[in-house]
Amino acid sequence: MAFANEYLTDEEERKKYGSAHVTIDRERDAWLTRSGGGGERPDFVELHWQGEEIKMHAYESQTKTSDNRLIITWQVAKMSIPEKLEVHRPEILQMVREALMAQKCGGFIEHDHLVKEVNVAFSNHVVNYKPGEPTWM
């Protein structure tokens, strides 16, 4: 199974995932949330996996194609991987890429058809979370 956008009707699931609209990979019990952002400010993106939150600052840009569809480009600027998950860094980066590509228009299934392409890039500033440090998010 892969990441997909879902509209949740079950109240317990809405509580667990924090929204009715979620980008989720049920097989890996992983999901993506995002908030804030726009313009020059980054979106605050979180990948939830193995009971941990992988926090990111990411910038989204959109361009329209000649057929009025969107090309979305994500630039992940910062990432905080909990120390216990650091050994899974390559898998985490791949999951982040898959989740952002699947999310398309904010996880709203009814808008997926508006997106032609999604690209995800990572900066060289991927940082590690150290227990006891204040969160930079």
Secondary structure, 3 states (H helix, E strand, C coil): CCCEEEECCCHHHHHHHCCCEEEEECCCCEEEEEEEEECCEEEEEEEEECCEEEEEEEEEEEEECCCCCEEEEEEEEEEEECHHHHHHHHHHHHHHHHHHHHHCCCCCHHHHHHEEEEEEEECCCEEECCCCCCCCC
